[in-house]
Amino acid sequence: MSYDYAKYLRKGKLPHIWCAGCSYGIVLKSLIRAIDSLQWDKNDVAIVSGIGCASRLPGYVDFNTLHTTHGRSIAFATGLKLANPKLNVLAMGGDGDMTAIGGNHFIHACRRNLDITIFVFNNNIYGMTGAQYSPTTPKGAWATTSPYGMAENNFNITDLAIGAGATYVARTTAYHVAHCEKTMKEAFLHKGTSVVEIINSCPTGFGRKNKFKTPASMLMWMKDNAVNIEKAKNMSPEELAGKFIIGVLHKVERPEYLETYDATVGLKK
Amino acid sequence: MAKKVEFMMGNHAVAEGALYAGCRFFGGYPITPSTEVAERMAERLPQVGGRFIQMEDEIAAMASVIGASIGGVKALTATSGPGLSLKQENLGYAMLCEIPVVAVDVMRGGPSTGMPTGPSQSDIMCAKWGTHGDHPVIAVTPASVQEQFEETVRAFNLAEKYRCPVIVLTDAIIGQMMEQIEIPEPGELEVIERPKPTCKPEEYLPFDLDKDFVPLAAFGSGYRYHITGLHHNSDGFPTNDPVLHTKNTKRLIERINKNYDDIVKVEEFMIDDAEVLVFAIGVTARSAKHAVVEARNAGIKAGLIRPLTIWPFPEKHLDKILSKNKIKGIVVPEMNLGQMTLEVQRVARGRCEVEGLYSLMLDPILPAEILEKIRRFV
C-alpha cells in the first residue's frame, strides 16, 4: 500500500518548480514520512528556508512555513524559536544558501546549540541561478562560473558543523530513502542543534556537464559511493578513497541553549 | 502622585520605552553608538519574561527580530550606520511580508565605517530608500531622552497597527546624552496590542490584497500559512503576475500614505504668524527652537516645524503652512549635506526660498548659526 502524503501536501501549490530528475522530490517525501512518524501536530511545526531550489520546499507542505532571504533561514529560525519554544523548528536550504551566504549563521547556530534542526540539501551547485559553483562543488568540476574547472577547495559540511560545535551531525542521501527518513527523525528528536547533510543531485545544472548522462546515474553514484559509517570503521583509507560516509558522524550531549539561557538569566516566566 | 523621575541615557530610554510597549525580544549586534540599547535589553528583558540574544552579525540580528515577531512577540533591534546598511535587505523583507518590528538607528557619521563616535543625521535617506524596490517606510525622530521613550512606544504602536517595520531614527547625541525623564505610568501611554485573526484557519488570507489590513497570525497559533519575500498572492504564495505585483506594492504604500494623519506627528512652534520657518529634526531641532526664540526676541517672525515622523515626509503639514502663511523662506539645518532640504524644496514647489544649513562637524549646529540664516530672509 502506498503511503498517503496528501495530509501534508498543499496540493493546490503543486506541481513543484523542480526540474525533471531533481532529487528534491524524493527528499521531500522522506521529510514528510519522518515528521509523520513523530506524530507532531502540524500547527507545532515550522519550516524556515532561505533562497534557492531547495528553499522552495516549504511552500509545498502544510506547516507554518517561512521562505526568507538568501542565507538567513537559521537567523529567522533562531528568533522564531526564542519567541515560541514550543515550535519544532526546521531550518533548511541548499549548499550555497547554508554554507556560502549563510555560512556565518550556520556555524554560530552549531556553536549555540539551540534546539533547532538544520537540513542542508547539498547538490554541489547553485541550481536556481543556472549552475554556478558553490562551496561544495568538487575541485575540477564544471560550472558556469568555473568553465575551466573548479579551482577552489570545497567545504566538508559535516566537518564544518562538527568543528563549529553541533551536537548531532549526520549525512544521508536522496538515494537512501529509508536511511534519510530515519536520520531526519533522529535529528528532529535530538535536543540541541542537529545538522543533516543530504546529498542530492542536480542533473540539469551539475550532472549534465559533469559526466552524469542521466538523472538516474547520479542516484546510482550515491548508491555506489556512500559507505555506512559502521562499515567504514573496518575499511582502510585506500578502500575509502573516492567514497563518502553516511550515517551519524557525531553525537554528543551538551546543554541546550534556550534552557541554559533561561536558567542563567533567571527568566521570569 | 508624583511622577517617577529618572536621570537616564537616551539609548536606555529607547530600551525602557520598548519594554513599556510590550517588547519581549531583542536581537542585536554591538555597534557604536547604539550598543547601550542592547546592553539595557540584555539586563532588563529576562526580568519581564523576555529574551535577548546577541546574534552573529547585523543581518542575523534583523532576521531574528522578524522571526520572533512571526512567533507572536514584539521585537526590537538597534544599530547604527553600517548596521543599518546591512539590515536593509531584511527590512525590505519585513515591509513586503508585513511583519511588525522596530529598528533603532542611532545615526553616526558615514559613509562606511565613517565616524563611529561622531553624531550625524546622515541616514535620513538611507532609512527611506536603503532597501531596494518601491516600499513604504515609517521613521520617527525623537529629540530628547523623554521622546526616546515615548517615540519608541509610538514606533511599536505604529508597527503593530500598520503591520510594518518602523525605524526609530535618532542620533549619537540624543542616544548618548543623559537627561531627566518622567517615566510614564502603566496605562498612561497608549499601547497597541497585535490583533488576532478571528476567521477560521482555512479561510485565513494573511496578505489579503483586497484589504488594507489583516491581523498577522503567530506561527503556532493554529493558522498555518506561508510567508515569502517573493511577491505573493493574498494567500501568501508566490506569484509572477505583474498585475498582482503592482497591486500589492501600491497597496502597501497607500495604506501608509492614507493614514498620514495618524502616523505623521509634527511639533509646530510659533508658526501662526511666522514668516520664516526652520525645519529640523532630532538634536538639530533643539538648536533650531533656541534660534527661533532668539529671532522672536529680535522681532523676527520665525517659527519651527519639528517632525517627530520624518517618513512618511510631513508634506501635508508643510504644505498647509505654506498655503496659509506668507513665508519668505525656510531654513533647513541638518547634520548631513542636504538630505531633508531636497524634500522641503520638493514640497515648497518654488513658493518660497529654501536654504539648507549643513554640517559634518560632529557637533550640534549652533543656534547662532541657524539665527544667522533666519536673518537672511528678513
Interface residues (C-beta under 8 A of the other chain):
Chain A: R10 K13 K42 N43 D44 A46 V48 P58 G59 D62 F63 N64 T65 L66 H67 T68 T69 R72 I74 A75 F76 A77 T78 G79 L80 K81 L82 A83 N84 K86 L87 N104 H105 I107 H108 Y261 D262 V265 G266 L267 K268 K269
Chain B: R24 F25 G27 P46 Q47 V48 G49 R51 F52 I53 M55 E56 D57 I59 A60 A61 A63 S64 V65 I66 G67 A68 S69 I70 G71 G72 V73 A75 E89 N90 Y93 A218 F219 G220 S221 G222 R224 Y225 H226 I227 T228 G229 L230 F237 P238
